[in-house]
């Protein structure tokens, strides 16, 4: 069998319906409370690097229900509904919810691993500059970490330091900026259900590989190719780590990885396979 043809298919099954409602209400709360609370909601409930003072264990779950924009929310929820409905109809609500949450937690853990790697290397390289605050070291740090993407802008500082590399005031300004950048990078927040949603995407492609997906409602593509292309693009983007790219690509891949592991465990235990 190449496609899923259920006997009784719910267009909006229970778990997905509730996930849509919860995510929508949380985003409404974010938008409503932000003028009064500023970034406090994000600080409390979005995922932070474990080495940050803002990290709390509950963020591994709560970040899944927060989003940065209406577009971010819509894309995640539309994808969840589009591909998750089939899975929930096949698995039932309990197994689907378990799968969704585990993929989300797995994505968070993988992302925390990447954040650990990035922060350790950034701290090391920043210390090298602070110990030897030359223009070349500042430029090297900027090239590797895109210092201009921080909360504090460096327009003119890099150019001024290049022209006057021995100016003590410019050197001090650069040192202060690097210290602020490292602190800001450590406290960067991650939010969104994308990691869990990528796990759902992978599960659909894995279980129903020959189902057709119509790109832009026009071009048919088998699910296994569609999902495979997305995974490759995420891997390439994550490795490139382009300046200004604020997408947690390895969180997406983490959702895929944990989804794959869970599917393998379930298939082994149940001796039940889908095609």
Secondary structure as a PSIPRED ss2 file (coil, helix, strand):
# PSIPRED VFORMAT (PSIPRED V4.0)

   1 X C   1.000  0.000  0.000
   2 X C   1.000  0.000  0.000
   3 X C   1.000  0.000  0.000
   4 X C   1.000  0.000  0.000
   5 X C   1.000  0.000  0.000
   6 X C   1.000  0.000  0.000
   7 X C   1.000  0.000  0.000
   8 X C   1.000  0.000  0.000
   9 X C   1.000  0.000  0.000
  10 X C   1.000  0.000  0.000
  11 X C   1.000  0.000  0.000
  12 X C   1.000  0.000  0.000
  13 X C   1.000  0.000  0.000
  14 X H   0.000  1.000  0.000
  15 X H   0.000  1.000  0.000
  16 X H   0.000  1.000  0.000
  17 X H   0.000  1.000  0.000
  18 X H   0.000  1.000  0.000
  19 X H   0.000  1.000  0.000
  20 X H   0.000  1.000  0.000
  21 X H   0.000  1.000  0.000
  22 X H   0.000  1.000  0.000
  23 X H   0.000  1.000  0.000
  24 X H   0.000  1.000  0.000
  25 X H   0.000  1.000  0.000
  26 X H   0.000  1.000  0.000
  27 X H   0.000  1.000  0.000
  28 X H   0.000  1.000  0.000
  29 X H   0.000  1.000  0.000
  30 X H   0.000  1.000  0.000
  31 X H   0.000  1.000  0.000
  32 X H   0.000  1.000  0.000
  33 X H   0.000  1.000  0.000
  34 X H   0.000  1.000  0.000
  35 X H   0.000  1.000  0.000
  36 X H   0.000  1.000  0.000
  37 X H   0.000  1.000  0.000
  38 X C   1.000  0.000  0.000
  39 X C   1.000  0.000  0.000
  40 X H   0.000  1.000  0.000
  41 X H   0.000  1.000  0.000
  42 X H   0.000  1.000  0.000
  43 X H   0.000  1.000  0.000
  44 X H   0.000  1.000  0.000
  45 X H   0.000  1.000  0.000
  46 X C   1.000  0.000  0.000
  47 X E   0.000  0.000  1.000
  48 X E   0.000  0.000  1.000
  49 X C   1.000  0.000  0.000
  50 X C   1.000  0.000  0.000
  51 X C   1.000  0.000  0.000
  52 X C   1.000  0.000  0.000
  53 X C   1.000  0.000  0.000
  54 X C   1.000  0.000  0.000
  55 X C   1.000  0.000  0.000
  56 X C   1.000  0.000  0.000
  57 X C   1.000  0.000  0.000
  58 X C   1.000  0.000  0.000
  59 X H   0.000  1.000  0.000
  60 X H   0.000  1.000  0.000
  61 X H   0.000  1.000  0.000
  62 X H   0.000  1.000  0.000
  63 X H   0.000  1.000  0.000
  64 X H   0.000  1.000  0.000
  65 X H   0.000  1.000  0.000
  66 X C   1.000  0.000  0.000
  67 X C   1.000  0.000  0.000
  68 X C   1.000  0.000  0.000
  69 X C   1.000  0.000  0.000
  70 X H   0.000  1.000  0.000
  71 X H   0.000  1.000  0.000
  72 X H   0.000  1.000  0.000
  73 X H   0.000  1.000  0.000
  74 X H   0.000  1.000  0.000
  75 X H   0.000  1.000  0.000
  76 X H   0.000  1.000  0.000
  77 X H   0.000  1.000  0.000
  78 X H   0.000  1.000  0.000
  79 X H   0.000  1.000  0.000
  80 X H   0.000  1.000  0.000
  81 X H   0.000  1.000  0.000
  82 X H   0.000  1.000  0.000
  83 X H   0.000  1.000  0.000
  84 X H   0.000  1.000  0.000
  85 X H   0.000  1.000  0.000
  86 X H   0.000  1.000  0.000
  87 X H   0.000  1.000  0.000
  88 X H   0.000  1.000  0.000
  89 X H   0.000  1.000  0.000
  90 X H   0.000  1.000  0.000
  91 X H   0.000  1.000  0.000
  92 X C   1.000  0.000  0.000
  93 X H   0.000  1.000  0.000
  94 X H   0.000  1.000  0.000
  95 X H   0.000  1.000  0.000
  96 X H   0.000  1.000  0.000
  97 X H   0.000  1.000  0.000
  98 X H   0.000  1.000  0.000
  99 X H   0.000  1.000  0.000
 100 X H   0.000  1.000  0.000
 101 X H   0.000  1.000  0.000
 102 X H   0.000  1.000  0.000
 103 X H   0.000  1.000  0.000
 104 X H   0.000  1.000  0.000
 105 X H   0.000  1.000  0.000
 106 X H   0.000  1.000  0.000
 107 X H   0.000  1.000  0.000
 108 X H   0.000  1.000  0.000
 109 X H   0.000  1.000  0.000
 110 X H   0.000  1.000  0.000
 111 X H   0.000  1.000  0.000
 112 X H   0.000  1.000  0.000
 113 X H   0.000  1.000  0.000
 114 X H   0.000  1.000  0.000
 115 X H   0.000  1.000  0.000
 116 X H   0.000  1.000  0.000
 117 X H   0.000  1.000  0.000
 118 X H   0.000  1.000  0.000
 119 X H   0.000  1.000  0.000
 120 X H   0.000  1.000  0.000
 121 X H   0.000  1.000  0.000
 122 X H   0.000  1.000  0.000
 123 X H   0.000  1.000  0.000
 124 X H   0.000  1.000  0.000
 125 X H   0.000  1.000  0.000
 126 X H   0.000  1.000  0.000
 127 X H   0.000  1.000  0.000
 128 X H   0.000  1.000  0.000
 129 X H   0.000  1.000  0.000
 130 X H   0.000  1.000  0.000
 131 X H   0.000  1.000  0.000
 132 X C   1.000  0.000  0.000
 133 X C   1.000  0.000  0.000
 134 X C   1.000  0.000  0.000
 135 X H   0.000  1.000  0.000
 136 X H   0.000  1.000  0.000
 137 X H   0.000  1.000  0.000
 138 X H   0.000  1.000  0.000
 139 X H   0.000  1.000  0.000
 140 X H   0.000  1.000  0.000
 141 X H   0.000  1.000  0.000
 142 X H   0.000  1.000  0.000
 143 X H   0.000  1.000  0.000
 144 X H   0.000  1.000  0.000
 145 X H   0.000  1.000  0.000
 146 X C   1.000  0.000  0.000
 147 X H   0.000  1.000  0.000
 148 X H   0.000  1.000  0.000
 149 X H   0.000  1.000  0.000
 150 X C   1.000  0.000  0.000
 151 X C   1.000  0.000  0.000
 152 X C   1.000  0.000  0.000
 153 X C   1.000  0.000  0.000
 154 X C   1.000  0.000  0.000
 155 X C   1.000  0.000  0.000
 156 X C   1.000  0.000  0.000
 157 X H   0.000  1.000  0.000
 158 X H   0.000  1.000  0.000
 159 X H   0.000  1.000  0.000
 160 X H   0.000  1.000  0.000
 161 X H   0.000  1.000  0.000
 162 X H   0.000  1.000  0.000
 163 X H   0.000  1.000  0.000
 164 X C   1.000  0.000  0.000
 165 X C   1.000  0.000  0.000
 166 X C   1.000  0.000  0.000
 167 X C   1.000  0.000  0.000
 168 X H   0.000  1.000  0.000
 169 X H   0.000  1.000  0.000
 170 X H   0.000  1.000  0.000
 171 X H   0.000  1.000  0.000
 172 X H   0.000  1.000  0.000
 173 X H   0.000  1.000  0.000
 174 X H   0.000  1.000  0.000
 175 X H   0.000  1.000  0.000
 176 X H   0.000  1.000  0.000
 177 X H   0.000  1.000  0.000
 178 X H   0.000  1.000  0.000
 179 X H   0.000  1.000  0.000
 180 X H   0.000  1.000  0.000
 181 X H   0.000  1.000  0.000
 182 X H   0.000  1.000  0.000
 183 X H   0.000  1.000  0.000
 184 X H   0.000  1.000  0.000
 185 X H   0.000  1.000  0.000
 186 X H   0.000  1.000  0.000
 187 X C   1.000  0.000  0.000
 188 X C   1.000  0.000  0.000
 189 X E   0.000  0.000  1.000
 190 X E   0.000  0.000  1.000
 191 X C   1.000  0.000  0.000
 192 X C   1.000  0.000  0.000
 193 X C   1.000  0.000  0.000
 194 X H   0.000  1.000  0.000
 195 X H   0.000  1.000  0.000
 196 X H   0.000  1.000  0.000
 197 X H   0.000  1.000  0.000
 198 X H   0.000  1.000  0.000
 199 X H   0.000  1.000  0.000
 200 X H   0.000  1.000  0.000
 201 X H   0.000  1.000  0.000
 202 X H   0.000  1.000  0.000
 203 X H   0.000  1.000  0.000
 204 X H   0.000  1.000  0.000
 205 X H   0.000  1.000  0.000
 206 X H   0.000  1.000  0.000
 207 X H   0.000  1.000  0.000
 208 X C   1.000  0.000  0.000
 209 X C   1.000  0.000  0.000
 210 X C   1.000  0.000  0.000
 211 X C   1.000  0.000  0.000
 212 X E   0.000  0.000  1.000
 213 X E   0.000  0.000  1.000
 214 X E   0.000  0.000  1.000
 215 X E   0.000  0.000  1.000
 216 X C   1.000  0.000  0.000
 217 X C   1.000  0.000  0.000
 218 X C   1.000  0.000  0.000
 219 X E   0.000  0.000  1.000
 220 X E   0.000  0.000  1.000
 221 X E   0.000  0.000  1.000
 222 X E   0.000  0.000  1.000
 223 X H   0.000  1.000  0.000
 224 X H   0.000  1.000  0.000
 225 X H   0.000  1.000  0.000
 226 X H   0.000  1.000  0.000
 227 X H   0.000  1.000  0.000
 228 X H   0.000  1.000  0.000
 229 X H   0.000  1.000  0.000
 230 X H   0.000  1.000  0.000
 231 X H   0.000  1.000  0.000
 232 X H   0.000  1.000  0.000
 233 X H   0.000  1.000  0.000
 234 X H   0.000  1.000  0.000
 235 X H   0.000  1.000  0.000
 236 X H   0.000  1.000  0.000
 237 X H   0.000  1.000  0.000
 238 X H   0.000  1.000  0.000
 239 X H   0.000  1.000  0.000
 240 X H   0.000  1.000  0.000
 241 X C   1.000  0.000  0.000
 242 X C   1.000  0.000  0.000
 243 X C   1.000  0.000  0.000
 244 X C   1.000  0.000  0.000
 245 X C   1.000  0.000  0.000
 246 X C   1.000  0.000  0.000
 247 X C   1.000  0.000  0.000
 248 X C   1.000  0.000  0.000
 249 X H   0.000  1.000  0.000
 250 X H   0.000  1.000  0.000
 251 X H   0.000  1.000  0.000
 252 X H   0.000  1.000  0.000
 253 X H   0.000  1.000  0.000
 254 X H   0.000  1.000  0.000
 255 X H   0.000  1.000  0.000
 256 X H   0.000  1.000  0.000
 257 X H   0.000  1.000  0.000
 258 X H   0.000  1.000  0.000
 259 X H   0.000  1.000  0.000
 260 X H   0.000  1.000  0.000
 261 X H   0.000  1.000  0.000
 262 X H   0.000  1.000  0.000
 263 X H   0.000  1.000  0.000
 264 X H   0.000  1.000  0.000
 265 X H   0.000  1.000  0.000
 266 X H   0.000  1.000  0.000
 267 X H   0.000  1.000  0.000
 268 X H   0.000  1.000  0.000
 269 X H   0.000  1.000  0.000
 270 X H   0.000  1.000  0.000
 271 X C   1.000  0.000  0.000
 272 X C   1.000  0.000  0.000
 273 X C   1.000  0.000  0.000
 274 X C   1.000  0.000  0.000
 275 X C   1.000  0.000  0.000
